[in-house]
Amino acid sequence: MSEGLAGLLSALQPRVEVPVVVPDLDAVRAVAFDAGFAAGAAEADAALAPLRDQLAAAAAAYEAACLIEADTLRPVLAALVRRMAETVLMTELKAGAAVLLPLVEAALAAVRPGAAATLNAHPDTLAALRPHLPDIATAADPALPPGSVCVTGTEFCIAVDIGQRLDDVLAGLA
């Protein structure tokens, strides 16, 4: 066949039109964006996972360090309060008899009328008390701790001790 005939034959054939589909570019862009965003988010999550674990561990350690266990803290605070109170009491005792005098007066009030009594105390304590107790016999006893007094007679001994009084007060607080 000649070219002319082929062209003629081709011209006589029915034309079949092939539809051209134009893709929706906005839809293609949206799908590509979503896929890229998901891949990036997954990659970022994977990269940040160890850091998140470290942060969670640090937060847990901080929280544990901030917990206050009352049973553990109670004896420490009680010892601190005791040391502070002892320091205050002993400082006041050195400054004068005001701290110990009410306790001594209470011990002397417990002595039966007419009974002979002697006030025994550490020499420093006795020096602070002597001006306030002119009507009682006194005896210095270096074996007694400062802040302790013992009112004695032939049949009795009334002991007064600031340390014991402090123990009683602190026991009442517990």
CORWO-V628391 format. One line per field, one symbol per residue. phi: phi as a letter, one per 20 degrees, with the letter a starting at -180 (. if undefined). A space follows every 50 residues. Layout:
phi->???
This chain:
phi->.efffffffffeffedeefeeefffffffffffffffffffffffffegf fffffffffffffffefdegfffgfffffffffffffffffffffregfe gfffffffffffgnffccedbggfffffegfecfecfcbfcffffgndcc edbfcbbdecbfffffgfffffef
